[in-house]
Amino acid sequence: MLRKTIGLCLLLCGAAVAEDAEARLLWTTRVGGLQQGSAAVADGQIFAPVLGGTSVVSLDAATGAVRWTRPLADSSPFPPIIDKDSVYVITGSCTLYRLSRADG
């Protein structure tokens, strides 16, 4: 059972941790073009499509620091899919990208 619930608010580009009814902001990060959309979180890393542009960004979940950004041929309106070593991103033109979780 999880004792902490982690809430990610990518509209505000921040992360909050909620314990019981209390919530507090942990960090904020500005990512140009990051808008509404779904992110994926695994092993302390956040992966999100940059809908205002044509890239995917990886953020450190503890600090909000940008770990890497990877350009794509077009934008991705879909949430990334994660496996052990890879992040899969499907773009609006149905192109599938396989990116390394470590460095994009």
Rosetta blueprint (number, residue, H / E / L):
1 M L
2 L L
3 R L
4 K L
5 T E
6 I E
7 G E
8 L E
9 C E
10 L L
11 L L
12 L L
13 C L
14 G E
15 A E
16 A E
17 V E
18 A E
19 E E
20 D L
21 A L
22 E E
23 A E
24 R E
25 L E
26 L E
27 W E
28 T E
29 T L
30 R L
31 V L
32 G L
33 G L
34 L L
35 Q L
36 Q L
37 G L
38 S L
39 A L
40 A E
41 V E
42 A E
43 D L
44 G L
45 Q E
46 I E
47 F E
48 A E
49 P E
50 V E
51 L L
52 G L
53 G L
54 T L
55 S E
56 V E
57 V E
58 S E
59 L E
60 D E
61 A L
62 A L
63 T L
64 G L
65 A L
66 V E
67 R E
68 W E
69 T E
70 R E
71 P E
72 L L
73 A L
74 D L
75 S L
76 S L
77 P L
78 F L
79 P L
80 P L
81 I E
82 I E
83 D L
84 K L
85 D L
86 S E
87 V E
88 Y E
89 V E
90 I E
91 T L
92 G L
93 S L
94 C L
95 T L
96 L E
97 Y E
98 R E
99 L E
100 S E
101 R L
102 A L
103 D L
104 G L
